[in-house]
Amino acid sequence: MKFRLGVKGMIIAALYVALTVTPPLNAISYGPIQVRISDALLMLAAIEYFGLEAVLGVTIGCAIANIASMYGPPDIVVGSIANLIASLLIYVISRKFKGILARVLSAIAASLIIAVLIGYTILHIIAGIPGPLMLIASVLVGEIIAVVILGTMLSIVIERRLRLRM
C-alpha cells in the first residue's frame, strides 16, 4: 500500500475541517450527542479514484478539526486513530468486495469503530461522562446518519459521476 497525501487528500482534509468546525455544523460535531457530517467523507475511501488519499485526508482533517474540541489532545489523537482505522477498513473491504451491500456493511463497521472509540474512550474515560453504553449508542446513531446514510449515498453519487467522465 502506498501512502501519500496528494491534492485529493489535502482537499478531503480541508473539506473535513470545514464541515466540522464551521457554524452551524460545529454545534453537532462534538460531544455526547453528535452527528459529524464530515464523517460522510470517510466513504470516499471506498472509491478507487480517492482510495488511500481519502484515508489520509479524513485522518489529517480529523486531527486538525479536533483542535477545536473541548476534549483536547486526547480527542485529537483518539479521533484521528478512529478515522484512520474506520476509513482503512472501508478501503480494504471495498477492494475485496463490490456492490452496495459491501459498501453499506463497511460503513456500518466503520460507524461501530468510531462509536466505541469516541463514545467509550473520549466521552466516558477522558471526559468522565457516565453511562458508557449509552454514550456509544449515542455516537453510533450520529455515525449511522453521517457515514452509513450520507456517506454511502455520497460515495455512490460521486463514483457514478466519475464513471461518466472516464
C-alpha positions in Angstrom: 0.0 0.0 0.0 1.3 3.4 -1.0 0.5 6.2 1.5 0.9 9.6 0.1 -1.0 12.8 0.6 -1.6 14.4 -2.8 -4.0 17.2 -3.8 -7.1 14.9 -3.5 -6.1 14.1 0.1 -5.5 17.7 1.0 -8.8 18.7 -0.4 -10.6 16.0 1.6 -8.8 17.1 4.7 -9.8 20.7 4.1 -13.4 19.7 3.5 -13.4 17.6 6.6 -12.2 20.5 8.7 -14.7 23.0 7.1 -17.6 20.6 7.6 -16.7 20.0 11.3 -15.7 23.5 12.6 -17.9 25.8 10.5 -21.2 27.0 12.2 -23.8 25.7 12.5 -22.3 22.2 11.9 -19.8 22.7 14.7 -22.7 22.6 17.2 -23.4 19.0 16.3 -19.8 17.8 15.6 -18.6 17.4 19.2 -20.0 15.9 22.4 -22.1 13.0 23.6 -24.8 13.7 21.1 -23.2 14.3 17.7 -23.8 13.9 14.0 -20.4 14.7 12.5 -21.5 15.4 8.9 -17.8 15.5 7.9 -17.6 11.7 8.6 -19.6 11.1 5.5 -16.2 11.8 3.7 -14.9 8.5 5.2 -16.8 6.7 2.5 -14.6 8.3 -0.2 -12.1 5.6 0.7 -14.4 3.1 -1.0 -13.9 4.9 -4.3 -10.9 3.7 -6.3 -10.2 7.3 -7.5 -9.6 8.5 -3.9 -8.5 5.4 -2.1 -5.7 5.9 0.4 -5.6 9.6 -0.2 -9.1 9.7 1.3 -7.9 7.6 4.3 -5.1 10.1 4.9 -7.4 13.1 4.2 -10.0 12.2 6.8 -7.3 11.3 9.3 -5.5 14.6 9.0 -8.7 16.5 8.7 -10.0 15.0 11.9 -6.7 15.8 13.7 -7.0 19.5 12.6 -10.8 19.7 13.3 -10.3 18.2 16.8 -8.1 21.1 17.8 -11.4 22.9 18.4 -12.7 20.0 20.5 -13.5 20.6 24.2 -11.8 17.3 25.0 -8.3 18.5 23.9 -5.3 16.4 22.9 -6.9 13.0 23.6 -9.6 13.8 21.1 -7.1 14.8 18.5 -5.2 11.5 18.9 -8.1 9.1 19.5 -10.4 10.7 17.0 -7.7 10.6 14.3 -6.9 7.0 15.1 -10.7 6.2 14.9 -10.9 7.8 11.5 -7.7 6.1 10.3 -8.9 2.6 11.3 -12.5 3.2 10.1 -11.5 4.6 6.7 -8.8 2.0 6.2 -11.4 -0.7 6.9 -13.7 0.9 4.3 -10.8 0.9 1.8 -9.9 -2.7 2.4 -13.5 -4.0 2.3 -14.2 -2.0 -0.9 -11.1 -3.6 -2.6 -12.2 -7.1 -1.7 -15.9 -6.9 -2.2 -18.1 -4.9 -4.6 -21.7 -3.8 -4.6 -24.0 -1.8 -2.4 -24.2 -4.4 0.3 -20.4 -4.4 0.8 -20.4 -0.6 0.9 -23.2 -0.4 3.5 -21.5 -3.1 5.6 -18.2 -1.3 5.5 -20.0 1.9 6.6 -21.7 0.1 9.5 -18.4 -1.5 10.6 -16.7 2.0 10.4 -19.5 3.5 12.4 -19.1 0.9 15.2 -15.4 1.5 15.4 -15.8 5.3 15.8 -18.8 4.9 18.2 -16.7 2.7 20.5 -13.5 4.7 20.4 -15.2 8.1 20.8 -18.1 7.0 23.0 -16.1 5.0 25.4 -12.6 6.4 25.3 -13.2 10.1 24.9 -16.6 10.7 26.4 -16.5 8.1 29.2 -12.8 7.6 30.1 -11.4 11.1 29.3 -14.5 13.3 29.9 -15.9 11.2 32.7 -19.4 11.2 31.4 -21.3 8.2 33.0 -23.1 5.5 31.0 -20.6 4.2 28.5 -23.1 2.0 26.6 -25.5 5.0 26.2 -22.6 7.1 25.0 -21.5 4.5 22.5 -25.1 4.2 21.3 -25.5 8.0 21.0 -22.4 8.3 18.9 -23.4 5.3 16.9 -26.7 6.9 15.9 -24.9 10.0 14.7 -22.3 7.9 12.8 -25.1 5.9 11.1 -26.6 9.1 9.9 -23.3 10.6 8.7 -21.4 7.5 7.4 -24.0 4.9 6.6 -26.7 7.1 5.1 -25.0 10.3 3.9 -21.6 8.8 3.2 -22.8 5.8 1.3 -25.1 8.0 -0.8 -22.3 10.5 -1.4 -19.8 7.7 -2.4 -22.3 6.2 -4.9 -23.2 9.5 -6.5 -19.5 10.6 -6.8 -18.5 7.1 -8.1 -21.2 7.3 -10.8 -20.2 10.8 -11.8 -16.6 9.7 -12.1 -17.6 6.7 -14.3 -19.4 9.0 -16.7 -16.4 11.2 -17.0 -13.9 8.4 -17.7 
